[in-house]
Amino acid sequence: MIPFPEPTAPAGSRTEVFLRYLDYFRESVVAKVSTLEEAELRRSRLPSGWTPLELLTHLRHVELRWIEWGFQGRDVAEPWGDRREDRWYVAPEVTRAELVAALRTQGAHTTEFVTAHDLADIGAPGPRWNGADPASLERVLFHLVQEYARHLGHLDVVAELAGAPTGE
């Protein structure tokens, strides 16, 4: 497990701080999902109806949408591939291992891209921005950190309800 990126831990740059938090939250999601029994992975314990596997694919697609499709302006076949009929979706044959690998691969791409760019860089124009001017890389990273932190909290509640370990 990656240690929490304490605010007092020295960092070489703001970029390093962002990447530390993203890595921490991403690996915390993986660790939390890894504590759940197989039956809990496809079960929803919340009124909103999402499952832990759906959360994994959602977070992978969030990074894909914001970094590759949005910031890089790349043509992505299914930027909203985590959804079916306006809710998160994972096909029955998709496994935890596959989703964890996809999330980590997406995270590696994010890290590689972010380390090669300045936080002030502006994203490529494209459909991700819904007609607005593209955001800076720093703003996109703030959003990704917020997304991971929020969903890790959600997952912590689900793990507690399932009887799995909780907390950081």
Order of alpha helices (4+ residues) and beta strands (2+ residues): alpha-alpha-alpha-beta-beta-alpha-alpha
